[in-house]
Amino acid sequence: MALAMQKRNNVRLPPEVNRILYVRNLPYKITSDEMYDIFGKYGAIRQIRVGNTPETKGTAFVVYEDIWDAKNACDHLSGFNVCNRYLIVLYYQASKAFKQQDLNAKAEELEKMKTKYNINSEDLRK
């Protein structure tokens, strides 16, 4: 056991690895308890959030207590078959998650500026 802990301390993880996993392609009727059964085998879980709106059904976020447990779960459960669906397990990346929201906000801000200064798209093409 001490050798395993020493090995963990000497290994550098890639920057995208973190404690939060984003899971896609889940069966729509999966429960949080079933998620705990599947993901709990790889370590202590802090939180599981299963999507319940039409846009988020079939997805979940799994937050582990330890980054190594998250890495182990991601490595073993990516492609795992649950109710004839193969799970897609990724590391959550906040920068990618909010990129689209940022683009929408910037486009909205640009339109407000065009309106404020009375600029049309046709004026810009000339």
Solvent accessible surface area in square Angstrom, and as a share of the most:
residue,aa,sasa,rsa
1,M,188,0.84
2,A,83,0.64
3,L,137,0.68
4,A,55,0.43
5,M,94,0.42
6,Q,106,0.47
7,K,138,0.58
8,R,84,0.31
9,N,120,0.62
10,N,115,0.59
11,V,68,0.39
12,R,225,0.82
13,L,41,0.20
14,P,62,0.39
15,P,137,0.86
16,E,73,0.33
17,V,12,0.07
18,N,46,0.24
19,R,77,0.28
20,I,52,0.27
21,L,0,0.00
22,Y,57,0.22
23,V,0,0.00
24,R,98,0.36
25,N,50,0.26
26,L,1,0.00
27,P,17,0.11
28,Y,136,0.52
29,K,186,0.79
30,I,18,0.09
31,T,70,0.41
32,S,50,0.32
33,D,107,0.56
34,E,80,0.36
35,M,0,0.00
36,Y,92,0.35
37,D,95,0.49
38,I,27,0.14
39,F,0,0.00
40,G,34,0.33
41,K,162,0.69
42,Y,49,0.19
43,G,24,0.23
44,A,62,0.48
45,I,31,0.16
46,R,139,0.51
47,Q,71,0.32
48,I,16,0.08
49,R,149,0.54
50,V,43,0.25
51,G,19,0.18
52,N,123,0.63
53,T,60,0.35
54,P,119,0.75
55,E,149,0.67
56,T,58,0.34
57,K,87,0.37
58,G,8,0.07
59,T,24,0.14
60,A,1,0.01
61,F,72,0.30
62,V,0,0.00
63,V,19,0.11
64,Y,0,0.00
65,E,79,0.35
66,D,48,0.25
67,I,52,0.26
68,W,53,0.19
69,D,25,0.13
70,A,0,0.00
71,K,54,0.23
72,N,60,0.31
73,A,0,0.00
74,C,13,0.08
75,D,86,0.45
76,H,111,0.49
77,L,3,0.02
78,S,59,0.38
79,G,41,0.40
80,F,91,0.38
81,N,67,0.34
82,V,15,0.09
83,C,102,0.61
84,N,137,0.70
85,R,90,0.33
86,Y,132,0.50
87,L,3,0.01
88,I,64,0.32
89,V,4,0.02
90,L,78,0.39
91,Y,36,0.14
92,Y,47,0.18
93,Q,57,0.26
94,A,51,0.40
95,S,92,0.59
96,K,144,0.61
97,A,51,0.40
98,F,98,0.41
99,K,127,0.54
100,Q,108,0.48
101,Q,110,0.49
102,D,77,0.40
103,L,100,0.50
104,N,86,0.44
105,A,61,0.48
106,K,135,0.57
107,A,57,0.44
108,E,105,0.47
109,E,108,0.49
110,L,101,0.50
111,E,97,0.43
112,K,129,0.55
113,M,90,0.40
114,K,33,0.14
115,T,110,0.64
116,K,145,0.61
117,Y,127,0.48
118,N,128,0.65
119,I,69,0.35
120,N,82,0.42
121,S,46,0.30
122,E,101,0.45
123,D,74,0.38
124,L,115,0.57
125,R,187,0.68
126,K,201,0.85
